[in-house]
């Protein structure tokens, strides 16, 4: 809708104020559209240029509306006086809009700067511990800043409204019991908020950490103010309250480093060539880029029911997804080698029968039934 579509009587102060504000706002919109049409730069560069304009549209509109409320009455004809109540209401509205514009501008500026810093972090490296630490701290700080900025802006806007400030002061002064009840009712929310701040600075978890929560293995995908989203290995999402990671134990596989050791088990016969299996394990690991070249070991960990040996192999990888693939690769290659080279090493079930002149232990010779 263009400016020409807005028609108000010349002696209408509200109409004059709206027209005074609408023309600059529409001009900004037209400039943006013209830039979108005529811009020859690449798409990403265009998005970068217009992102700030889109962010500052609301505070600029608030500021222009405040100016309109202030200047609108001066455009009235000399023979027309604005009612006193309406003038006071426009002044209060202008003050509220100015406070809202300043609060919105400060909040969105800090939010945009933090997001821009987050976009420069490289978290796709094999061992990106430093980047994930900074990303976690910045993301939680950004969310807290937005909430605090909104609360402070609303509170500051209310203080410029006559009567509301006195009402709020008297309400807080006489509402000790009510405030205590509200605090107790909101304890889970406040607990999660405080836990979110603890996670931001103590960092028991970080973005993209590999964790085991409630028996599910996955990665930390999002850390909010009140909940954490865990992306499970099969792409399901586990939503957990933030306070869970402060109050309950969980496994963090990438707390100090993304490198991790994987284990593989085989149950083989007593005749299995353990030394040759150890050499074969080293050969298998050297043949795949999944192994990081650090840890490789094979040991007989225990015997099971005096029938099989339990062979445990250890191998390290750069991160948990590669460790899983490495474990599967080692297991398959070793089984294939045993089947081809040492089939007698595969597990067998042994039984011992005793015969006597009178037959078996039961006293009956099964050859009599032939």
Buried (B, 14 or more C-beta within 10 A) or exposed (E): EEEEEEEEEEEBBBBBBBBBBBEBBBEBEEEBEEBEEEEEEEEEEBEEBBEEBEBBEBBBBBBBBBBBBBBBBEBBEEEEEBEEEEBEEBBBBBBBBBBBBBBBBBBBBBBBEBEEEBEEBEBEEEBBBEBBBBBBBBBBBBBBBBEEBEEBBBEBBBBBBEEEEEEBEEEEEEEEEEEEEEEEEEEEEEBBBEBBBBBBEEBEBBBBBBBEBEEBBBBBBEBBBBBBBBBBEEEEEBEBBBBBBBEEEBEBBBBEEBBBEBEBEBBBBEEBBEEBBBEBBBEBBEEBEBBBEEBBBBEEEEEEEEEBBBBBBBBBBBBBBBBBBBBEBBBEBBEEBBEEEBEEBBBEEEEEEEEEEEEEEEEEBEEEEE
